[in-house]
Structures are given as structure tokens and as C-alpha cells.
Amino acid sequence: MKTSIRTFFTSMLIAILFVPFFSCNNHNQVLPLDKAIIRETLPNGMTLYLRQNSEPANRIFLRLVVNAGSTLETENQQGLAHFVEHAAFLGTEKFEQKDIVTYL
């Protein structure tokens, strides 16, 4: 009796550990974009994903994804990723400095 219970639980443990490996065979498959999303690439290589939103009313929603980071910086790039993170809030042609934070 103890041997069959031990065998059962051992088999279940092996199945639980190995099933995720066999279910990940399409890990390179690209997910399709929502048709409402506009994708544009600027001349400098930066890619923008734009989508209109109606909620919250009279507000914008911003997410900044930088395909870089402090762990990828070389010695002469120290702090560049952190600067880019904050540069999004320095102002634009339509928003003076820090006005965008109030608008968000």
C-alpha cells in the first residue's frame, strides 16, 4: 500500500514538473497586435504603438518601454536609461515642462 501511494505521488510530481516543458513548443510565435493599435517606427529606430482610449475621459495614458536598461549600459552610457525614463516628462511642443504630469 505504501509503495503504491509513493509511486503515485512520485509519478504526479514528475508529471507536474515536466508538463510545462512539453507545452512550450511554440515559444517563438508572435502574438498579433490589436487592430486598433497603430505601429510606427521613427527614423531614429524608436517604435511607437498608439491606440485611442476613451477612458478616463479627457486624459492620456502613457507607457514607455525602452529595450535597454542600466544592466545593458556600457561604462560611457551610465545613467542613460534613467535619463530616458525621465525625459518623457520634460515637456513637448504642446506641454510645457511638467504640465504633462498634471495632464496625466
N, C-alpha and C positions, 0 to 999 in steps of 0.2 A: 504494500500500500504506500509506504513512504517513498519507495523508488519510483512508482508511477506518478506521484504528486511532484516529486523533484524533477522528473523527466518532463512533465507537462509545463512546469514553470520555467525550466531551462529553455524549452522549445519556444515558449511565448516570449521570453526575454530576447532570444536570438531573432525572432520574427520582428519584434518591436525595434530592435537596433538596425536591422538590415533593410526593412521595407522602405525607409526614406531614400536609401541609395538607389534602389531599383525604380523608384517613382520619379526620379530627376533626370530622365533621359533626354528631355527637350529643354535643357537649361540655356541653350543659345537662342531660343525662339524669341523674337522681338514682339512685344505687346503692341497692338495697334493703337494709334492716337485717337482720342475723341474727335469726331468730325468737326466739332465746334472750335477746336484749337487751331490757331494759325501758327505755323512754324516758319521762322525766317532766320537766315544767317547773315550777319553783318560782314562787311569787307574785312574787318579785323579778326574774323573767325568766331566771334561771340554768337551764340544761338539764342534766339528769343522764342518763347512759347507764349502766345497771347490768347486769352479767352475772355469774352464779355461775361460779366456777372451782374445780377440784379439785386443780390442780397450780400451785404447790407446795402440799403438804398443810399445813394449819393456818396459812396465810398469806393476806394480801390483796394485791391488785395494784392500784395506783392510777395513773391518768394524768389529768393536769389540763390541759385545753385552755381557754385564755382567748382569746376572739375579740377581743383587744385587744393592745396591746403598747406599748413605750416610744416607738416611732415614731408611734403614733397619739395619744399623750397631748398635751393642751394644756399650756400653761405652768403652770397651777394644779393639774395632775394628775401632775406629775413624780414618778416613783417608785411610783405606784400599782400598775402592772402587776407590778413587782418584789415589792412587798409582798404582793399576792395570791398570787404564786408561793410565797412562804414561809409564808403564813398557813395553808396546808393542813397544815403540820407543827407548828402551835402547840398542838394538843390539841383534844379534843372532850369531850362529856359522858362518854364511855366510856374515853377515853385521856387521861391527864394529859400535861402538856407534854413533848414529845419522846419519850414512850413509843410513839407511833405509829411513829417511826423504827425503834425496836428491833423492833417487831412486824412491820414490813415486811421 
